[in-house]
Amino acid sequence: MERNSVLMGIVAGCIMPVLGFVAVEFIFNTLTDLGVMEEVTLSTSGKRFRTLVLVAICCNLLPLHFFKSRKWDESMRGVIFPTLIYAAAWIWKFGGELFGF
């Protein structure tokens, strides 16, 4: 696979949020087990999940910055497509809670 291609960006943009979600969830669970953070209650579990998903989507900034530093413009364009899809899915899932629609 060519490094500076839209396909490379799409693959990175699809994988990075999943890895980011797993990493941040692991950190949250570890901090909870160590007693640094409070345990999740029923009233805060939805907020915590919503935040985890949003932070995972923001993890696409990492490959975006990496591609920018290497001047791989086509790969940067590829990262945008999955990011927009993930963001639209986030708004679709949590928009009712946040915006009241």
Contact map, one row per residue, 1 for C-alpha under 8 A:
11100001000000000000000000000000000000000000000000000000000000000000000000000000000000000000000000000
11111001000000000000000000000000000000000000000000000000000000000000000000000000000000000000000000000
11111001000000000000000000000000000000000000000000000000000000000000000100100000000000000000000000000
01111101100000000000000000000000000000000000000000000000000000000000000111100000000000000000000000000
01111111100000000000000000000000000000000000000000000000000000000000000101100100000000000000000000000
00011111110000000000000000000000000000000000000000000000000000000000000001111110000000000000000000000
00001111111000000000000000000000000000000000000000000000000000000000000000100100000000000000000000000
11111111111100000000000000000000000000000000000000000000000000000000000000100100000000000000000000000
00011111111110000000000000000000000000000000000000000000000000000000000001111111000000000000000000000
00000111111111000000000000000000000000000000000000000000000000000000000000100111110000000000000000000
00000011111111100000000000000000000000000000000000000000000000000000000000000010000000000000000000000
00000001111111110000000000000000000000000000000000000000000000100000000000000010000000000000000000000
00000000111111111000000000000000000000000000000000000000000100100000000000000111111000000000000000000
00000000011111111100000000000000000000000000000000000000000000000000000000000010011000000000000000000
00000000001111111110000000000000000000000000000000000000000000000000000000000000000000000000000000000
00000000000111111111000000000000000000000000000000000001001100100000000000000000000000000000000000000
00000000000011111111100000000000000000000000000000000001111100000000000000000000000000000000000000000
00000000000001111111110000000000000000000000000000000001000000000000000000000000000000000000000000000
00000000000000111111111000000000000000000000000000000001000000000000000000000000000000000000000000000
00000000000000011111111100000000000000000000000000000011101000000000000000000000000000000000000000000
00000000000000001111111110000000000000000000000000011011000000000000000000000000000000000000000000000
00000000000000000111111111000000000000000000000000000000000000000000000000000000000000000000000000000
00000000000000000011111111100000000000000000000000000000000000000000000000000000000000000000000000000
00000000000000000001111111110000000000000000000000010011000000000000000000000000000000000000000000000
00000000000000000000111111111000000000000000000000010000000000000000000000000000000000000000000000000
00000000000000000000011111111100000000000000000000000000000000000000000000000000000000000000000000000
00000000000000000000001111111110000000000000000000000000000000000000000000000000000000000000000000000
00000000000000000000000111111111000010000000000000000000000000000000000000000000000000000000000000000
00000000000000000000000011111111100000000000000000000000000000000000000000000000000000000000000000000
00000000000000000000000001111111110000000000000000000000000000000000000000000000000000000000000000000
00000000000000000000000000111111111110000000000000000000000000000000000000000000000000000000000000000
00000000000000000000000000011111111111100000000000000000000000000000000000000000000000000000000000000
00000000000000000000000000001111111100000000000000000000000000000000000000000000000000000000000000000
00000000000000000000000000000111111110000000000000000000000000000000000000000000000000000000000000000
00000000000000000000000000000011111111000000000000000000000000000000000000000000000000000000000000000
00000000000000000000000000000011111111000000000000000000000000000000000000000000000000000000000000000
00000000000000000000000000010011011111100000000000000000000000000000000000000000000000000000000000000
00000000000000000000000000000001001111110000000000000000000000000000000000000000000000000000000000000
00000000000000000000000000000001000011111000000000000000000000000000000000000000000000000000000000000
00000000000000000000000000000000000001111101100100000000000000000000000000000000000000000000000000000
00000000000000000000000000000000000000111111100000000000000000000000000000000000000000000000000000000
00000000000000000000000000000000000000011111110000000000000000000000000000000000000000000000000000000
00000000000000000000000000000000000000001111111000000000000000000000000000000000000000000000000000000
00000000000000000000000000000000000000011111111100000000000000000000000000000000000000000000000000000
00000000000000000000000000000000000000011111111110000000000000000000000000000000000000000000000000000
00000000000000000000000000000000000000000111111111000000000000000000000000000000000000000000000000000
00000000000000000000000000000000000000000011111111100000000000000000000000000000000000000000000000000
00000000000000000000000000000000000000010001111111110000000000000000000000000000000000000000000000000
00000000000000000000000000000000000000000000111111111000000000000000000000000000000000000000000000000
00000000000000000000000000000000000000000000011111111100000000000000000000000000000000000000010000000
00000000000000000000000000000000000000000000001111111110000000000000000000000000000000000000000000000
00000000000000000000100110000000000000000000000111111111000000000000000000000000000000000000000000000
00000000000000000000100000000000000000000000000011111111100000000000000000000000000000000100000000000
00000000000000000000000000000000000000000000000001111111110000000000000000000000000000000100000000000
00000000000000000001100100000000000000000000000000111111111000000000000000000000000000000000000000000
00000000000000011111100100000000000000000000000000011111111100000000000000000000000000000000000000000
00000000000000001001000000000000000000000000000000001111111100000000000000000000001001100000000000000
00000000000000001000000000000000000000000000000000000111111110000000000000000000000000000000000000000
00000000000000011001000000000000000000000000000000000011111111100000000000000000000000000000000000000
00000000000010011000000000000000000000000000000000000001111111110000000000000010001000000000000000000
00000000000000000000000000000000000000000000000000000000011111111000000000000000000000000000000000000
00000000000000000000000000000000000000000000000000000000001111111100000000000000000000000000000000000
00000000000110010000000000000000000000000000000000000000001111111110000000010010000000000000000000000
00000000000000000000000000000000000000000000000000000000000111111111000000010010000000000000000000000
00000000000000000000000000000000000000000000000000000000000011111111100000000000000000000000000000000
00000000000000000000000000000000000000000000000000000000000001111111110000000000000000000000000000000
00000000000000000000000000000000000000000000000000000000000000111111111110110000000000000000000000000
00000000000000000000000000000000000000000000000000000000000000011111111110010000000000000000000000000
00000000000000000000000000000000000000000000000000000000000000001111111100000000000000000000000000000
00000000000000000000000000000000000000000000000000000000000000000111111100000000000000000000000000000
00000000000000000000000000000000000000000000000000000000000000000011111110000000000000000000000000000
00111000000000000000000000000000000000000000000000000000000000000011111111110000000000000000000000000
00010000000000000000000000000000000000000000000000000000000000000011001111111000000000000000000000000
00011100100000000000000000000000000000000000000000000000000000000000000111111100000000000000000000000
00111111110000000000000000000000000000000000000000000000000000000010000111111110000000000000000000000
00000100100000000000000000000000000000000000000000000000000000110011000111111111000000000000000000000
00000100100000000000000000000000000000000000000000000000000000000000000011111111100000000000000000000
00001111110010000000000000000000000000000000000000000000000000000000000001111111110000000000000000000
00000100111111000000000000000000000000000000000000000000000100110000000000111111111000000000000000000
00000000110010000000000000000000000000000000000000000000000000000000000000011111111100000000000000000
00000000010010000000000000000000000000000000000000000000000000000000000000001111111110000000000000000
00000000010011000000000000000000000000000000000000000000000000000000000000000111111111000000000000000
00000000000011000000000000000000000000000000000000000000100100000000000000000011111111100000000000000
00000000000000000000000000000000000000000000000000000000000000000000000000000001111111110000000000000
00000000000000000000000000000000000000000000000000000000000000000000000000000000111111111000000000000
00000000000000000000000000000000000000000000000000000000100000000000000000000000011111111100000000000
00000000000000000000000000000000000000000000000000000000100000000000000000000000001111111110000000000
00000000000000000000000000000000000000000000000000000000000000000000000000000000000111111111000000000
00000000000000000000000000000000000000000000000000000000000000000000000000000000000011111111100000000
00000000000000000000000000000000000000000000000000001100000000000000000000000000000001111111111000000
00000000000000000000000000000000000000000000000000000000000000000000000000000000000000111111111000000
00000000000000000000000000000000000000000000000000000000000000000000000000000000000000011111111100000
00000000000000000000000000000000000000000000000000000000000000000000000000000000000000001111111100000
00000000000000000000000000000000000000000000000001000000000000000000000000000000000000000111111111000
00000000000000000000000000000000000000000000000000000000000000000000000000000000000000000111111111111
00000000000000000000000000000000000000000000000000000000000000000000000000000000000000000001111111111
00000000000000000000000000000000000000000000000000000000000000000000000000000000000000000000011111111
00000000000000000000000000000000000000000000000000000000000000000000000000000000000000000000011111110
00000000000000000000000000000000000000000000000000000000000000000000000000000000000000000000001111111
00000000000000000000000000000000000000000000000000000000000000000000000000000000000000000000001111111
00000000000000000000000000000000000000000000000000000000000000000000000000000000000000000000001110111
